[in-house]
Amino acid sequence: MKQDITLKVNGYTYNLTIETHRTLVEVLRETLGLTGTKKSCAEGECGACTVLMDGRPAASCLVLAVAAQGKEITTIEGLAQGTNLHPLQEAFVKYTAIQCGYCTPGMVMAAKAFLDENADPTADEVRKAISGNLCRCTGYQQIVDAVMAAASAMKGK
């Protein structure tokens, strides 16, 4: 069964006709070409597909695209302003918090939602905030360092 929907993603409005069983991650990647959001476990366990819906982190593999109507959706592609990376994106590069990169978009989006609510976190608070996102490469310390550095950079802006 197909349905007409309207999605607002990264500030753009998309009018789509999709099958009602398709998840948000599928529509983002396969229909809109926003491949930064990763599709991994399809069970909401790994965090690779994390996007922001109305500013809150959401596992886009568990959200039907039809249920995302009326929400402001932000993907990793929506954080940069033109060619200027978001401070979190810059910090992930600077602190080598990216190795294979598969978890990175979800980590960055979870960290963004967290820093929007806590501009002056402790390292333990950062660890707790990203605990729903799995990384098999970095051992997490570089990610925590990057989020802490981004928090400092964001305070100065």
N, C-alpha and C positions, 0 to 999 in steps of 0.2 A: 504494500500500500504506500502511495506517495502523498506528500503533503507540501504545500507551499509554506515556507517559513522566512522570517527576516532575522538575520543575525547581525549584531553590531560587534565587530571585531577590530581592535586596534584603532578605533575611531572611524571606521568605515562601515557602511551599511550594505549588507548583501541580501538580495532577494533570491531565494533558492527553492527548487523543488527537489525534495530528497525522499528517500524511503524512510519511513518512520522508525525503523529499528536501528538506524545508523547512529553511532556515538559521535559526540562532539570531536574527539580526536580524529576520527575517520573523516569527518567533514572538513576539519581544519586542514588536514594533510592532503587528502585525496581530491577534495572539491575546490578548496581555496588555495591550495599550493603552499600553505604555511607549514613547512616541514620541520621547523625548529622544535615544535612540540613532538616529543618522541612517543611512539606506541611500543610498549614493552610487555608488561605482565597481563594486561587486560583485566586485572582483578583489583586495582586500586591499592596495591601493596608496595610498589616500588617508587612511586612519585615521579617517574620520568615524564609523565603526561600532564604534570601540574600546569594549570593556567590560572589566571585570576578571573573570577566572576564577581562583579560588583566589588572588586578589591579584595576578595577572600580567596585563598587557594582552593582549587577544586581538581579532583582527579578526572580529567576529561575522558578517560576510558569508561567511567561509570555514569557519565551524564549523557542522556540522549540529546541529540542536537535539537530536537523539537522542544525540549525542556529548557534550553538555553535562550529561547526567545525572550526579549525584554530585559536581558542582562547585558551589562557592559563586560565584554570578554577582552582580556589582554593576554597576548602570547609573548614569548621571548622576542619576537620580531617587533612588537609594539613598544618595547622599552627604550630603544635608541631614538634619538631625535635627529633624523637625517643620518649623517655620517658620524655623529657624536654618540658614542656609547654611553649607556647609563653608568653611573659610578659602580654599581654592582658588577656589570659586565667588565668594566675596566679592571676592577680589583681581582676578578677571577682570572684574568689574563696575567696581571702583574704578579700575583701570588701563586701562580701555577696550580690553581685549583681546578684545572682542566687537564685531564689526561686523555682518556678515550673520548670524552665529551658527551657520552650518551646521557648521563644523568644531569649534565650541566643546565640545560634549560629549566628542568623541573626544580633543581636546587636554587637557581637564581630567582625563579618566580616565588618559591616558598619564602626565600630570604627577603624578597621585596615586600611581600605582604607582612612579614614579621617586622621589618624595619619601619614600615608605614605606621605601625602601632607602638613600636618601642625604638625610639631614635638613639637611645643610649644603653645598649644591651651589655650584659656580661658574656663572657665566652660560654659559660654554662647555659645561659638563656639561648644563645645561638645554637648550641648543640641540641637543645630540646626542640627548638623551632624547626630544625632541619631533620629531625629524627624520623620523619615519615618518608624520607627520600634516601634510597639506597645508592651507594657508590662502591664499586668493586675495585677502584684503582688508587684513589688518593689517600686513603686512610683518614680522611675527614679533617685533619689538622689544617691543611692548606685552605680548605673551604671555610673553616671557622675564621682563620686569619683574614681571608678575603672579605668575609661579611663584616668583621670588626673594622677593617680598613675602610670599607664602603660606608659604614655607619659614621665614622669620623669625617669622611669626605662629604657626606650628605649634610652633616651638621653645618659645615662651612659654606654651604650654598644657599 
